[in-house]
Each structure stands twice: as structure tokens, then as C-alpha cells.
Amino acid sequence: MSESWYYVHKGNRQGPVGMEKILSMMSNAELTSSDYVWKKGFDNWKKIKDIPEFNKPVESENDFPAAPEVPTTNYIEFSFTGFDPELKAIFIRIGNDRGVKSTDYGPFNLKQLKQLFKENRINGKTFLFTAGMKDWEIMADIPDYQQFFEELPPVIQELDRRSSTRKPFVARLFIQNNKKLYEGICRDISIGGMQVLLDGFVGNLDERISINVHPENSDYHFVASGMIVRLLEGNSGFSFRFSHLSDEAKRAIEKYLQDN
């Protein structure tokens, strides 16, 4: 049987509860490390930050298999005709092609990409990325663009090619229960958490995962654990709230936000 804890919340004593409840409230920012708790054996109430049990990570990254190293050579050259038409692994960046702030979407397969093109939701100036590519690439620059979309590619100015300054922020992650490896694109990143786009995600709300983020620029690399707080429609990803983020990870995220 787990130990019974009492805590002070908004000036009122609450409890008894298990340690998991205290940790959950800390994760949800309902309690902070400066709030007081007590259990049998304590002489007096203590701040959470002064109790070793609450200052250990909820789960160590060492509990998960190490993520594979990021390849730095032998990048693939993307082609529409050479890509698996059923594979939902293509991400797009929209906004640069319309003179507004860019946003990443996906993953899509080639059939979905063609449909987006027919609906004028993407065009030759839209940026495209899939695993193995070094960076985002303008679709009109892909050699078989005309063959795939059945139209001549638009003229691309050098300014258009330079308009996407944010490199792909790629995440590799392991689900706690089955240790399955997923890989996706991160967006809406902050110190509190981020959203990850990927295909066929089968995680659950409130599930804890370990995540290894490794954009091409190693200055932004970090590892973190946290909780799934929202599942995206169609198993296309999830929103992820960090817990016990290390100082190194915080610095990487802050640097990314400053640079982008």
C-alpha cells in the first residue's frame, strides 16, 4: 500500500492521497515545489522541494532505449515518382508561399498531397520534408515536379528559397509500454511543451513518454520526458507537456525560440 500524503492547496489541508496524486498536481501546475506536504513520520510540514522523493524525475530517460544517432551524411534526394505512394510521411510548410507566418502540417501521402494541390492549398512554392532529407525543399525544385503535378513549375526567386529559415525540428520518441520508435516533426515549441506531427500514433492521453529531439543543428538537441495531453485527429500526432525538464533542455529550447 502506498504512503498517505497530505498537502496544502489554496490555504486548505487536503488528503490523504498517494504520491502519484501529488506528482500529477505538480505536472498540472496545481502544486509547486514551494507548496507544503506532510506524511506520517514528519515532525512538521515540509516544502515539496525539500523532500527527495519529489525531486527525482518521474521517469528517467534511461528507462527508455537510446534513440538512434542522427545521420549527418548520405541524405536522400526526394522524388515524387520514387516515393512510396501509400506512405504517410511527407510534411509541408505553408505560409512562406503566401507571405504569412509559416506553419508545418502533416504527415501526408502522395495522394493527399495531390489533392491539396488541386484545392490550391499548396503550390510550387510550398516547402516539403520527409525523413532522410537534409532540409525543407521547395516543391518546384524537385526534379519530377512537372511529371507529378502535370504542370510546369513556377519560377522560384532566390528570396523564396531563403524564406524558410527554420530547419526541421525532428523528434524521435519511445512509448513507455511497448518501446516502439516513432519519428515526427515538432511544432509550437515552448518551455512548457510542444506538438508532434507523425503518422499512426497509438499513444493514450496522460501517457508518459520519453522524447529525443534532434534538429540538424545540434545546438537545439534535447531529451525530455513528459505527458501526452492531447491526441490529434486521425492519429496524426499529439500535444506533449514536459515534466522535469533539465537545464540543458531548457537552454536548447530557449535558444531555438530566440533564433527563430
N, C-alpha and C positions, 0 to 999 in steps of 0.2 A: 504494500500500500504506500502511495507516495506521501511525502510530508505535507502537512497542512500549513498554509501561509495566510497571514493577514496583511492587508495593505491599506494605506490611507489614500483615498481618492476624493478630490474636491472637499477636503476637510472632514470626511466621514470614514470611519473604520469599516472595512469590508472583509469578508472571509467567513469561514476558511475556504481556501482554494488550493489547487495543486500548482506546482511551479510552472507548468505549461500555460496556465491562465495568466500568470504574471508576465511570462515571456511574450505571449500573444498580445497583451495590452501594451507592452513596450514596443513591439513591432508595429502596432497600430497607432503609436504615439499617444495612447491614453495614459500611459505612465512614462516617466523619465527616470534617468539614473539618480536624480536628486530626490525622488519620492521615497517614502518610508515604508518598510515592511517589517514583519515580526513573525517568528515561529517559536515553538516550544524550545527552551534552552537558551534563548537570548535574554540577557539582562535588561535590555531596553530596545526600543525601535531603532533600526539602522537604515541608512540610505542604501538604495539598491547598488549604487556604485561601490560601496564598501563591502559588499558580500561576494566572495569569489564565485559562488555558483552562478550568479547572474552576469558575470563578466567573462565567461567562456563563450565562444561562438556557439550558436545554436547547432551548427554543424560545421565541421571543418572541411575545407576544400580537399583535405587529404582523404576524406571518406569517399571521394569520387575518383574514378580513373583519370589520370592526367590527360589533358586534351592534346591531340597531336600537334606537332610543331607546324607553324605556318610556312608553307612553301614560299621561297623567295626567288626561285628560278623556275624555268620551264612553264611559264604561264601559257594558258591556252589562247588560241586565236578563235574568237567566236564566229560562227557562221550559222545562218538560219537553216540552210539545207543540211548541214551536218549535225544539227541538234536533235535530240530525241523529241519527237513531236508531242508525246504524251507526258513528258517530264515537266512538272510544275516547279521550275527552279529559276525563272527569269524575273528579275526585279527591274523596275523602271523608276526613273526620277523625273517628275513632272514639275514644271514651274519655270525652269530656265528657258524652256522653249516658248514661254508665254510672257516673259518679263516680270514674273512674280516670284515670291519665295518658293524654293523648291521643296518637294515632299516626295518621299520614297513610298512605293507601293509594290505589292506582290505577295507571294510568287505567282507567276502565270506560266501557262504552257503556250506553245506557238499558236494554237487555235484561238486562245483567248487574246493573244497579242494581236492577231489579225482582226479580231472583232473590235478591239479597242481602236485600231487604226481606222476601220470602216466608220466608226462612230465619231471620228475626229477627236478622240480623247488623247491620242498620242499622234506624233508625226515624225518626220525625218530628223528633227532636232531634239527629240526625246532621248535621254540618256538610258542606257541599258547595262545591266550587270548580271553575271551568274558566277557561281563558284569556279575558281580557277583563273578568272580574268584578273589582270593586274589592277585595273581601274575601271570606272564608268567609261562607256564609249558611246558617242553619238551614233544613233542607228543608221543615219545616212552614210557614215563612214565604213559600215560593214560591207564587204565586197559584194555579197549577193543580195543586197537590199532591193535592187530593181527586180530581180527574179522572184523574190518572196512577196513583195508588196505590189508587184506588177505596175510600177510607175517609176519614172526617173527620180533619183534622189535630188532633194533641193540643194542649192548652193549653200555651203556652210562657211561662214566667215570665221577667221581665227578667234575673234572675240567670243563666238558661240562655243568653241571648243574649250576656252578657258573659263567659261561661266560656271562650271561645276567644280568648285574648289574643295568640297568635302569628299574625301576618299570613302570608299565603302567601309562601314563600321561593322565588321563581321563578328558574329558570336558563335562559339561552339559550346554546347551545353549538354549536360547529362541529367536525365531524370532520376531521382533518388531510387525509385523502386526497381527499375529494370536496367539502368545504366546505359540506355540507348543513346547514341550520339545523334544530335541534331545540329544543323548549321543554318544560320539565317542572318538577316540584315537588321541592325539595331536602328531605331529612330526615337525621337522625342526623349533624348537622354538628359537626365539631371542627376543631382546628388541623391535624390530620393529613389530613382528607379528609371525604367525605360520600357519601350515596347520592342518586341522582337517579331519580325515577319519571317515565316518559314512554312513549308508545306507539311500537311499531315500531322500536325501536333496533337498528341493524345494526352497531355497533362490534365490535371484537375485543379479547380480553384483551391487555394490555400495550400497547394502542394509546394514543398520546399525543393529548390533545385540549386545546383552549382553551375556557374556560368563563367566561361573563359572568353573574354572579348579581345580580339587581336586584329585591329585595323592594320593596314600595311605599314603605317607609321608607328613604330614600336613605342613612341612617346606616350601613346594613348592606351597601351595594353594594360588590362587589369583582370583580376579574378575576383568574383564575389559570390556570395550565397544570398538567398532571399526567398520570397514567396510569390506565387502566381496570384494576382488579384483580379485579373480579367482575362477571359478567353475570347479571341477574335472570331468573327463569323466564319464558318466554313473551315474550321481547324487551320486557319491561316496564320496563327501566331497567338501572342498573349502579351499582357502587360505584367511587368515584373517589378516588385518593390524590394529594394536592397535591405539587408539586415546585417549589422556588424560589418559595415564597410571599412576596410583598412585605410590608414592614412595614405598609403601608396595608391590605392584605388581612387580615393577622393582627389588626390593631386592629378591623376591621369584624366579623370572626368572634367575637373576644373580647367585643365589645360586645353582639352578638346573644346570646351564651351568658349573659352577665351579666343582660341584660334579660329573658330568657325562662327 
